[in-house]
Amino acid sequence: MSHDLPESDWKICRQLRELALERFCERVLDEIESLRLNDSRNYHERYLDVFRFLQERDETLGRAFNDPRRSQMMFQLAAMHADGLIEPNELARFSPRTRTTVELLAKELAG
């Protein structure tokens, strides 16, 4: 799938990947803080909440960011897009063909 991708899309992907990863981590850390501060639960329950939450988020992280290669670019971009980590104006930087493919794959992932 990636053999005929424009070089410009690969470069944009590499730039946006770092930004999306920062957004993801910020979001996760904010959610952890909320779990940590939930005083309706004891410390052990909060710990378990954080542990489970991180396990779930680690799967999301892996799908979108692990082993970045051209052959995985469309799928990883779609995962980032499905998770709300790429802004519409950022997605608009890609070629029309890449945008269309990413949007279709993201719908499948979100569905």
Residue frames relative to the residue before (quaternion, step in Angstrom):
aa qw qx qy qz dx dy dz
M 1.0000 0.0000 0.0000 0.0000 0.00 0.00 0.00
S 0.7479 0.4370 -0.2330 0.4420 3.62 0.95 -0.76
H 0.4790 0.7209 -0.4240 0.2668 3.59 1.19 -0.26
D 0.7707 0.3188 -0.1892 0.5183 3.59 1.09 -0.56
L 0.3573 0.7315 -0.5012 0.2933 3.57 1.16 0.53
P 0.5111 -0.6411 0.4699 0.3270 3.55 -0.98 0.77
E 0.5696 -0.6003 0.4468 0.3399 3.55 -1.07 0.76
S 0.6158 0.5632 -0.3482 0.4271 3.57 1.04 -0.73
D 0.6429 0.5124 -0.3292 0.4645 3.62 1.03 -0.70
W 0.6251 0.5293 -0.3354 0.4654 3.58 1.03 -0.73
K 0.6577 0.5072 -0.3068 0.4648 3.59 0.96 -0.84
I 0.6438 0.5061 -0.3176 0.4781 3.58 0.98 -0.84
C 0.6356 0.5400 -0.3250 0.4459 3.56 0.95 -0.87
R 0.6616 0.5050 -0.3139 0.4569 3.58 0.88 -0.87
Q 0.6497 0.5034 -0.3176 0.4728 3.60 1.02 -0.73
L 0.7170 0.4603 -0.2562 0.4566 3.56 0.81 -1.03
R 0.5470 0.6237 -0.3945 0.3953 3.57 1.14 -0.58
E 0.6763 0.4947 -0.2940 0.4598 3.58 0.88 -0.92
L 0.6540 0.5064 -0.3005 0.4748 3.56 0.99 -0.85
A 0.6702 0.4925 -0.2933 0.4714 3.59 0.92 -0.90
L 0.6287 0.5273 -0.3363 0.4622 3.59 1.02 -0.72
E 0.6382 0.5108 -0.3219 0.4777 3.60 0.99 -0.77
R 0.6415 0.5176 -0.3192 0.4676 3.58 0.97 -0.83
F 0.6443 0.5256 -0.3158 0.4570 3.55 0.95 -0.91
C 0.6926 0.4804 -0.2824 0.4580 3.57 0.79 -1.00
E 0.6258 0.5252 -0.3405 0.4654 3.59 0.98 -0.75
R 0.6561 0.5144 -0.3046 0.4606 3.57 0.91 -0.92
V 0.6637 0.5030 -0.3017 0.4643 3.58 0.91 -0.91
L 0.6728 0.4930 -0.3034 0.4608 3.59 0.87 -0.88
D 0.6213 0.5243 -0.3401 0.4727 3.59 1.06 -0.69
E 0.6736 0.4884 -0.2952 0.4697 3.57 0.95 -0.84
I 0.6130 0.5324 -0.3465 0.4698 3.58 1.07 -0.68
E 0.6327 0.5320 -0.3294 0.4563 3.57 0.96 -0.83
S 0.6406 0.5166 -0.3199 0.4695 3.57 0.99 -0.80
L 0.6527 0.4951 -0.3090 0.4831 3.60 0.97 -0.81
R 0.6543 0.5347 -0.3058 0.4388 3.57 0.97 -0.88
L 0.7409 0.4292 -0.2184 0.4681 3.55 0.99 -0.83
N 0.4579 0.6923 -0.4440 0.3374 3.60 1.26 0.03
D 0.1340 -0.8517 0.5037 0.0549 3.57 0.09 1.29
S 0.5096 0.6119 -0.4457 0.4090 3.60 1.21 0.19
R 0.7052 0.3634 -0.2401 0.5594 3.58 1.33 -0.11
N 0.4989 -0.6436 0.4769 0.3308 3.57 -1.09 0.61
Y 0.7167 -0.4729 0.2946 0.4194 3.58 -1.27 0.28
H 0.6447 0.5133 -0.3368 0.4556 3.58 0.94 -0.74
E 0.6457 0.5085 -0.3183 0.4725 3.59 0.96 -0.81
R 0.6432 0.5146 -0.3169 0.4701 3.57 1.00 -0.78
Y 0.6201 0.5352 -0.3328 0.4673 3.54 1.01 -0.83
L 0.6785 0.4866 -0.2886 0.4686 3.57 0.87 -0.96
D 0.6140 0.5396 -0.3411 0.4642 3.60 1.05 -0.72
V 0.6679 0.4904 -0.2931 0.4770 3.57 0.92 -0.93
F 0.6404 0.5361 -0.3219 0.4460 3.59 0.93 -0.89
R 0.6851 0.4751 -0.2833 0.4739 3.60 0.83 -0.99
F 0.6316 0.5448 -0.3209 0.4487 3.53 0.99 -0.87
L 0.6789 0.4867 -0.2906 0.4668 3.59 0.90 -0.91
Q 0.6050 0.5424 -0.3610 0.4576 3.59 1.03 -0.64
E 0.6629 0.4974 -0.2990 0.4730 3.57 0.93 -0.91
R 0.7006 0.4744 -0.2736 0.4575 3.56 0.84 -0.97
D 0.5869 0.5734 -0.3732 0.4330 3.59 1.12 -0.56
E 0.6213 0.5225 -0.3378 0.4763 3.58 1.07 -0.67
T 0.6453 0.5119 -0.3078 0.4762 3.56 1.00 -0.86
L 0.6386 0.5310 -0.3119 0.4615 3.56 0.96 -0.89
G 0.6746 0.5121 -0.2951 0.4423 3.56 0.85 -0.96
R 0.6451 0.5375 -0.3196 0.4391 3.55 0.94 -0.90
A 0.7725 0.3831 -0.1931 0.4682 3.57 0.90 -0.87
F 0.8409 0.2766 -0.0903 0.4564 3.59 0.98 -0.72
N 0.5928 0.5969 -0.3900 0.3744 3.63 1.06 -0.46
D 0.8717 0.0677 -0.0651 0.4810 3.54 -1.17 0.77
P 0.0428 0.8348 -0.5471 0.0453 3.60 0.62 1.08
R 0.1382 0.7605 -0.6162 0.1511 3.54 -0.68 1.19
R 0.6503 -0.5086 0.3816 0.4156 3.54 -1.20 0.40
S 0.6565 0.5318 -0.3197 0.4288 3.59 0.95 -0.82
Q 0.7230 0.4041 -0.2314 0.5104 3.60 1.23 -0.40
M 0.3992 0.7779 -0.4372 0.2105 3.56 1.28 -0.25
M 0.6890 0.4855 -0.3050 0.4434 3.60 0.73 -0.98
F 0.6780 0.4934 -0.2943 0.4586 3.56 0.90 -0.91
Q 0.6751 0.4824 -0.2987 0.4714 3.57 0.96 -0.82
L 0.6246 0.5155 -0.3371 0.4801 3.59 1.01 -0.71
A 0.6424 0.5194 -0.3199 0.4639 3.57 0.99 -0.82
A 0.6450 0.5079 -0.3198 0.4730 3.59 0.99 -0.80
M 0.6416 0.5087 -0.3220 0.4752 3.59 0.96 -0.81
H 0.6654 0.5000 -0.2959 0.4687 3.56 0.94 -0.91
A 0.6568 0.5135 -0.3089 0.4576 3.60 0.91 -0.88
D 0.7064 0.4429 -0.2489 0.4929 3.58 1.11 -0.70
G 0.5128 -0.6834 0.3980 0.3340 3.59 1.26 0.15
L 0.4541 0.7148 -0.4238 0.3213 3.56 1.15 0.54
I 0.7003 0.3600 -0.2447 0.5658 3.57 1.31 -0.12
E 0.3841 -0.7300 0.5278 0.2027 3.54 -0.79 1.08
P 0.6356 -0.5491 0.3721 0.3950 3.63 -1.11 0.56
N 0.6652 0.4959 -0.3178 0.4589 3.61 0.95 -0.79
E 0.6262 0.5156 -0.3404 0.4756 3.60 1.15 -0.50
L 0.6403 0.5109 -0.3207 0.4756 3.57 1.00 -0.79
A 0.6188 0.5739 -0.3292 0.4235 3.57 1.11 -0.71
R 0.5646 0.6116 -0.3807 0.4028 3.60 1.21 -0.32
F 0.6273 0.5531 -0.3353 0.4338 3.60 1.18 -0.50
S 0.6347 -0.5040 0.4165 0.4118 3.54 -1.29 0.29
P 0.6484 -0.5378 0.3597 0.4012 3.60 -1.12 0.55
R 0.6506 0.5241 -0.3216 0.4456 3.60 0.93 -0.83
T 0.6607 0.4907 -0.3042 0.4798 3.58 0.93 -0.86
R 0.6343 0.5336 -0.3312 0.4508 3.61 0.91 -0.86
T 0.6692 0.5055 -0.2978 0.4561 3.56 0.85 -0.98
T 0.6684 0.4979 -0.3004 0.4638 3.58 0.88 -0.92
V 0.6591 0.5074 -0.3054 0.4635 3.58 0.91 -0.91
E 0.6670 0.5012 -0.3094 0.4563 3.59 0.89 -0.85
L 0.6571 0.4982 -0.3150 0.4700 3.61 0.97 -0.78
L 0.6666 0.4872 -0.3032 0.4757 3.59 0.92 -0.87
A 0.6382 0.5351 -0.3301 0.4443 3.60 0.99 -0.79
K 0.6242 0.5335 -0.3342 0.4626 3.58 1.04 -0.75
E 0.6455 0.5094 -0.3163 0.4731 3.58 1.02 -0.79
L 0.6626 0.5065 -0.3030 0.4611 3.58 0.96 -0.83
A 0.7000 0.4669 -0.2674 0.4696 3.56 0.97 -0.86
G 0.6247 0.5963 -0.3250 0.3853 3.56 1.14 -0.69
